[in-house]
Amino acid sequence: MKIERVDHGNHAFDDPVLVKRLAQQQTPLTMCPISNLRLKGIPSLSASPVKKALDAGVLVTVNSDDPSYFRGILTIITVQFMMH
């Protein structure tokens, strides 16, 4: 893949071959667990695929997505995410 990053990437985990490739090529996923939760993409923060990505060796950045809309700043997002 000739890409610099994958935004969100939640459904990448539907394909184990893709996950392996992302890990091998160190293509980062810019994951936004708070917006995924608020938009009902995941039922809870613990359902976020961030840990699954990290366990698979995929590079991950945890992001705020649209902070003004989701009322999330990175510090709050990190604390909320780590508590689940």
C-alpha positions in Angstrom: 0.0 0.0 0.0 1.3 3.4 -0.8 -0.5 5.4 1.8 0.7 7.5 4.7 -2.0 6.7 7.2 -5.5 5.2 7.5 -8.1 7.5 9.2 -10.1 5.6 11.9 -9.5 2.1 10.4 -12.0 0.3 12.7 -13.0 -2.1 10.0 -9.5 -3.0 9.1 -9.8 -5.7 11.8 -12.4 -7.5 9.7 -9.5 -8.6 7.5 -6.5 -10.3 9.3 -4.4 -10.1 6.1 -4.9 -6.3 6.0 -4.0 -6.0 9.7 -0.8 -8.0 9.2 0.1 -5.7 6.2 -0.6 -2.6 8.2 1.7 -3.8 11.0 4.5 -4.9 8.6 4.4 -1.6 6.7 4.0 0.4 9.9 1.0 2.3 8.4 -0.6 4.2 11.3 -4.2 4.2 12.1 -5.5 7.6 13.3 -8.2 6.3 15.7 -10.9 8.4 17.4 -12.5 6.3 20.1 -14.7 9.2 21.5 -16.2 10.1 18.2 -16.7 6.4 17.4 -18.6 6.1 20.7 -20.7 9.2 20.2 -21.6 8.3 16.7 -22.5 4.7 17.8 -19.7 3.1 15.8 -18.8 1.2 19.0 -21.0 0.4 21.9 -18.4 1.4 24.6 -14.9 2.6 24.8 -13.8 -0.9 25.8 -15.0 -2.0 22.4 -12.7 0.3 20.6 -10.2 -1.6 18.4 -7.2 0.5 19.7 -5.9 -2.3 22.0 -6.4 -4.9 19.3 -4.4 -2.8 16.9 -1.6 -2.3 19.4 -1.5 -6.0 20.2 -1.2 -6.8 16.5 1.8 -4.4 16.2 -0.1 -1.7 14.2 0.9 1.9 14.8 -2.0 3.9 16.3 -2.5 7.5 17.2 -5.5 8.3 19.4 -7.1 11.5 18.2 -9.9 13.9 19.0 -11.5 13.9 15.5 -13.6 17.0 15.7 -13.0 18.5 19.3 -15.6 21.3 19.0 -18.3 18.8 18.0 -17.4 15.9 20.3 -16.3 18.1 23.1 -13.1 16.2 23.4 -9.7 17.4 23.9 -6.8 15.0 23.7 -6.1 14.9 27.5 -9.8 14.1 28.3 -10.0 11.5 25.5 -6.9 9.8 26.8 -8.1 9.7 30.4 -11.6 8.5 29.3 -10.1 5.9 27.1 -7.5 4.6 29.5 -10.2 4.2 32.3 -12.1 1.6 30.2 
